[in-house]
Amino acid sequence: MNANFLTESQSDWLDVVNKFMDHEITVEYVRHCDSNREYPYEAYEKIAQQGWLGILIPEEEGGSGGDIFDYSLMAEGLGKFGFDFACSVLVPTFTAMNIIKYGTAEQKARYVKPFIDGQIRFSVSISEPDAGSDAANTKTRARRDANGDWVISGQKLWCSGAAADNTVIAMLVRTDPDDKHGGLSVLLIPNDTPGVVIRKLPTLSRHATGTTEIFLDEVRVPADALLGAEGEGWKVITEHLELERCAVAAAYVGNAQEAVNAANKYAHQRIQFGKPIYEFQVLKHMLAENQTRVDAARLLCYRAAALKAQGVAAARETSMAKLYGSEALKQCALDGMQILGGYANLPEADMERYLRESVQSTIGGGTSQIQRTIIAKSMRLSSAS
């Protein structure tokens, strides 16, 4: 398929990432991190050494100057053995682009090179107990003190990777209590800042990267922690979401393809009633349907990435890619469990991990219901608006 829809250089790039995952990272390592709830520090360092953390960062800023299509292909490869692993790289890389776009010269000098070199990470914190899909309902409050510094109090939730060493959190906070959207800002908060308490949650998925809740009680950060202008937080975060959805959709495709491949391989090897179970029509049709789902999800992802690479607004297309990719992954993993049977329940089969991650994929980064709402909004006729 790649030869038909990718250029030779794009196909080669995807092949490089896939082989890197096979030989340098390995499915055994990803499985180990999941089983032990360990952040993949060793793998993150290897990826930093490849220079891949800076794939989207312009060359003049020290990065590789790649486009969103290049980035999406990397995400597809990194997601091969599960989205949780890909998340450990994707969250920092798409969050870093907020600093490239909105950061001051001083912020870029402080953060960009150390990030590309793998010395620091980024995480993004949007959700709260009462602000999930309705992110504009953010209540975590940031006010200026007499010196102009920020004092922050509140609670954030579902923040992926925030507990990892040397992480800087791009946090959505409320700086004006009287303006729902215009009263939001983004602050850059190192996770070792005094007063920041981070707790890794025992969630069904994200065992390695970690999903956290964050408590802030009169936490102080300097005035220059503000990313972009005060009151510009809603713009920063909503623009960020299209890039995030392109990346996660591609990672879902990579993992869904691996789920289909694993189920297909098992179906050819498993002998029942004197023949491989692949020869039973009910199973071969299940596999055929799932490969079709993966190919369709891949094409939706590539379309969204191509539009974004051209600088075209693509909220509808990125939502379609995210929606279909996450739902396709869930179905492929669920059917994979059925095909592998009892063996699927063992960690070394990996399918149970793919299934756990797939359940979260339809929630994180905007639920499937939110994606459908965005798509439906784009379909509203002018006479009906």
Helices and strands as residue ranges (DSSP letters): H 2-5, H 8-20, I 21-25, H 27-36, H 41-50, G 52-54, G 59-61, H 68-78, H 83-102, H 105-116, E 121-125, G 135-137, E 141-144, E 150-160, E 167-174, E 184-190, E 196-200, E 211-221, G 223-225, E 226-227, H 233-269, E 271-272, E 275-276, G 277-279, H 281-309, H 315-340, G 341-345, G 347-349, H 351-361, H 368-379, G 382-384
